[in-house]
Amino acid sequence: MLDFSSLLLAAALSGTCLSITMLAIWFTAPRARFVLTVACGILVLVAHVVAFWRYTKDPDPWLCQAVLALLTLGFLVICLSAMQYLGFSDYRRAVVPTLAAMAACAIVTYLGFDGIGFQITYASVTVLLAAIGTMFWTKGDHDRRILLVVSFLSGACGASFALCCVVLVAKGQWVLGGAPDNWAERLNSVVAVACMTGLGALTLSLHHLQAQIELKAETMTDPLTGLMNRRALSELYGDRSFGPFMAIAMFDLDHFKMTNDVFGHPAGDQVLCRFAAVIKKYGKTGVDAFRLGGEEFALVMTRITPEKAHDLASRLGVAFGTEVVPTPRGPLRSSVSGGMGFGSATGRPLDEVLAQADAALYAAKRAGRNRVIAEVSADQPDAGPALKTA
């Protein structure tokens, strides 16, 4: 027969080692706050295991209260870490019901119905673990195989706690007077140790995945405007063939060097950010915006006709012309020139469409700036004249 005390000791040691490992990772990567939250939750569970071991030796009513509170609190913190990692912000959905269950448990345990207190706690933990598994499976956007394992381990651990609750209810054990000790409790100890160890290892894997995603996002994002950069353009569209309902608009802020020379580079940065804000405001599904460098921007549009693409680019130029940047030398208004490049029925590579858009952009500058020119190929649907000027 398994030694119950040994199982509890294994759970405590396993949890302590996991917490130390996660705290070390958090110290090296403070931005991974969910790792710190997981470590804190596991430490609370370690405190529960130690208190539960002590309760098996000395069944004090107040110690029983601490045992049950620590168990629920530990899994609540782990549930919050999952919400933190997945981007859920409404923590009250987990905190309020759990605190209500903890209060109900404390009341019935204080009245002497410690068996009911254990049942409420086991049911609460089951719900929290089920919520963790469900959130990862429905909201996660990483490798589905990892998320499936997370969901399975959470579900298995939750099922073991549910089984403990069912056994107590089936036996009608409303009053225990000590720690519950039955086959479900022993099975739960084994399953909980295995599942928490596995979840700890998967937490490290998820941290690694998140770090990779953040690093990739940083390398593909312009830090000033928040738009994607030239590298992102190559990554997303370098191998794409641009069909007849795809277009690229290239923009260049007019007289930007003069803006920097007269008003200063901080004012120039504000102008760049204002134009990026206009792009974001008028952007829609199927439109990706990029800052190519300096004062050059690009807009890739999909599932759109040439006429509508040109209209969207023109509206961006008009909207940007109304923007005013306050400076010590007075209000600053700027304008932008744009050129359009289009795909074709046979497909065109990115470089070719960019070259067409660039040529149209320079045509707009030669025509007096502050306009968008679209050069439409003969094989475009509803092709108009060779040049369209906004």
N, C-alpha and C positions, 0 to 999 in steps of 0.2 A: 504494500500500500504506500502511496506517495506521502511524504512528510509535508504536512501543510505549512509548517514553519519554514522549511527549506524553500518551498515555492514562493512564500512571501519574501524571503531573503533574496532569491533570484530576481524577483520583480524589482525590489529596491535597488539592487546593484545594477541591473540593466538600465533602469531609469536614470540613476545617477551618472553612469557612464555616458548615456545619450545626452544628458543635459550639459555635462562638461564639454563634450564634443561640440555641441551647438553653440554654447557660449563662446568657445574658442573661435568658431567660424564667424560669429557675430562681431567679435572684437576686431577681426581682420576685415570685415565687410559690414560696417555699421548701418549701411542703407538697407540691408536685408533684415528689416525689423520683425518680419514674421518668424524668422529663425529664433530671435530672442523671445518672442511670445510663446513659441512651442517649448523652448527650454524652460521658461517659467511654469508653463502648464505641467510639464513632466515633473518638475521639482515639487509642485503641489501634490501630484500623485505619489511621489516618493514619500512625502510627509504623511499622506494617507496610509500608505502601506506600513510605515513604521508605527503609526498610531493604531492601525488595525491589528498588527502583531502584538502590540502592548495590550490591546483590548481583549485579545484571546486569552491573555494571562490574567488580566484584572478587569472584568466587565463593569467599569464605572459608568454610570449614566451620562455624565458630562463628557467622558471620553468618547462615548458612543455618538454624541452630538458632533464632536470634532471629526470623528471618522467619516460620518455621512456627509458633513459639510465639505470636507476636503476632497472627497471623491467627486462630488458634483462640481465643485469649483474648478478642480483640475481639468475635467473634460470640457467645462465651459470655456476656459482659457484656450484650450486646444481648438475648440470650435471657432473662437474668435480669431485665432491665428489663421485658420483656413479662410475665413471671411476676409481677413486682411490681405492674404496672398492673392485671392481671387478677385479682389476689388469691390467686395460688398461693403457699403458704408453704413448701413442701418443696423448697427450692432444691437439696438434695442430689441429687435425681433428675436434675438437669442437670449439677451440678458434678462429682460423682464419676465418671460415665462419661467426661466430657470430659477431666478431669485424667488418667484412665487412658489415654485415647487420646494425650494430649500426652506422657505418659511413654513409651509405646510408640514414638511418633514420634521422641522424643529418642534412644532407644536405637538404633533402626535407622539413624538418621542419623549417630550417633556411630560406628557400625560401617562407615560408608561407603555405605550404601544410601539415599542422599538421595532417589532416585526413589520408593522405597517411603514415605519420610517425607512427600513431597508428596502421595502417594496417600492416606495415612492422614489427613493434614490436610484435604484436599479432601472426603473422605468424612465427617469429623467436622463440617465446616462445613455440608455438605449436610443432615446430620441435624438440626443446630441450627436451620437456616433452615426446614426442614420442620416442626420442633416449634413454631416461632414462628407459622407460618401456620396450623397445626392448632389451636393454643391460641386464637388470635384468632377463628377460625371457629366453634369449638365452645363457647367460654366467654364470648365477648364479648356484651354486652347493649346495645350502642349501635346506631347506624344500620347495618343489614346491608350497605348499599352500600359504606360505608367499610371495613368489615371484609372484604368480598370483595376490595377492592383491596389491602388489607394482605396478605391471604393469597396473592393472585396475585403480588404483587411479591416476597414471601418465597419463593414457589415458583419463580418465574422465576430469581431470584438463586441459589437452591439448585441448580436444574437446570444452571445454567452452571458451577458448581463441580463438580457430578457429571460433567459432560461432560469437564472437564479431567482428572478422575481416570480416566475411561473411556479417553481418548486415551492417557494414559501407560501404562495396563495393556495396551491393545491393541498398543502399540508395544513392549511388553516393556522399558520404560525403568526398570529397577530402580536403576540408577546413572546419574546425570546429570552430575555434576561442575560444574554451573552452573545458572542459572535456566532453567526450561522455557520454550521459545518455540515455539509452534505456533498454528494457527488457533483452537483452543479457548481458549488463553490470551488471545488478542486479543479474541475474542468475549466472554470472561468479563470483561475490563476494561471493555468498553463497557456490558455488561448490569449489572455491579456498580455502576458510576457512576450509571447511570440509576435502578436500583432503590433504591440507598441514598439518592439525592436525593429520590425519591418517598416512601420510607419516612420520611425526615426531615420532609417537608412534612406527611405524614399524622400523624406524632407530634404536630406542633403542633395539628392538627385534633382529635386525641384529647384533648390537654391542654385545649383549649377546651371540648370536650364534658364532660370530667370536672369542669371548673370550674363549668359550668352545672348539672350534676347536684348537686354539693356545695352550691352556692348555693341551689338549690331545696330540698334536704334541710334546710338550715339554716333557711330561712324557713318550713318546714312542720313543724319539730320543736320541742318544748318543751325548752329547754336544761337545766332542772332535773331532770325525770323521764325524759327521753329518749322520751317518748310523742309522738305526733303532736298538733298543736295545732288550734285551731278553723278556721284557714285550710285545713289539710289536710282537715278534715271536709267543708268546702264544696267543695274541689277534687275530692274522691273521690266524694262522694255528693250534691252539690248538684243535679245533673241526674238523679239516679236516681229511679226510681219504686219505692217500697217495696211488695213483694208480700206475700202471706200468710205466707211463711216467712222474713221479715226482721223484725228487732226492734232497738230501741235501749234501752239501760239508761242512765239518768242517775244519777250518784252525787254526794253532797255530804257531806263529812266533818263529823261532828257536833261542834258547839261549837268550831269551829276557831279562831275569834277569841279565845276564852278560852284555848285552847292557846297561841297566840302571846303573849297578855298575861301568862300565868302562867309558862310555861316558856321563852319567848323565841322569836324567829323562826328561829334555827338549828334548834331542836327541831321547830318547825313544818315546816321544810323536810324534816327527816328523816321526819316522819310522811307527808308527801306522797310522798316517794320510796319509803317502805315500801308504801304503797297501790299505787303504780305497779308495784312489784316483785311484789306479789300478783297484779295483773292479768296481768303477763307470765307468771307461773308457771302460772296457770290458763287462759291464753289458748290457743287452738287454731286450726286452719285455718278461715277464714271469720269470724274475730273480729278487729276492728280497734279499738284503744284510743286515746282522745284525752284530753288535758287541755284543758278549755275555758277555763280561767282560774281563778286563786285556788284554791279547794278543790273546784272542780267538774270532774267527769270524765264521759266518755261512752263507751259500749261499743256498737259496731255489730256485730250478729250476722246472718249470712246462712245460708241452707240449714238452718234450725232451726225447730222448732215453738215456739209460745208457752210451752208448759209447760217445755220444756228450756231455753229462754232464761231464763225466770224462775228455774229451778233453778240455772243457772250463776251468775246475778247474786246469788242468795242465798248460794251457796257462797263467792263472793268476799267478801261481807259477813262471814260467819262466820270465814273464814280471816284477814281483816284484824283482827278482834276479838282474835285470839290474839297479834298482833304486839306486842312490847314495845320501846319506844325508851328507852334509858338517858339520863337527864338529871341535872344537878347537884342537882335537887330530888327525885330519885327516879325510879323506873320510870314510864313514861307509856304508858297504853293508850288507844286511841281506837276509835271506832265510826263507821259510815257508814250513811247512809240512801240508799235507791235507789228509782227509779220506772221503770216500763217503758212503752214505746210500741211499737206494732206496725203493720206494713203491713196491706194488705187485698187481697182478691181483685181489686179494680178498680185497685189501685195508689194510693199516697199519697205526696205530696212530703215531702222531708226536714223542712221547717219544721213541717208538721202532725204528723209522728211525734215530733219533738222537743217540741212543745207538749204532746202527750199524755203523754210521759215526764216532762216538767217538772211537769205537774199531779199525776201519780201520786207524784212525789218529794215535793211539798209535802204530799200526803195522808199520806205516810209520816212526815214531820216532825210533823204534827199528831197522828198516832196514837202518838207517844212516841219517835220516832227509832229508830235501830239496827234497821232492818228494810227489806225491799224490797217494794213494793206494785206489782202489775201490774194495769193497767186493761185488760181484754180486751173488744174490740168484738164485737158479735153475729155478724159475718160471719167471725170467725176460726175455723179448723178446730178442732173439739172444744172450742169455747168453754165456759168454766166460768162462774162467777158474775162479777158486774161487777168485784169487787175480790178480789185474792188477796193474802194477807199472809204473809210469810215468818215 
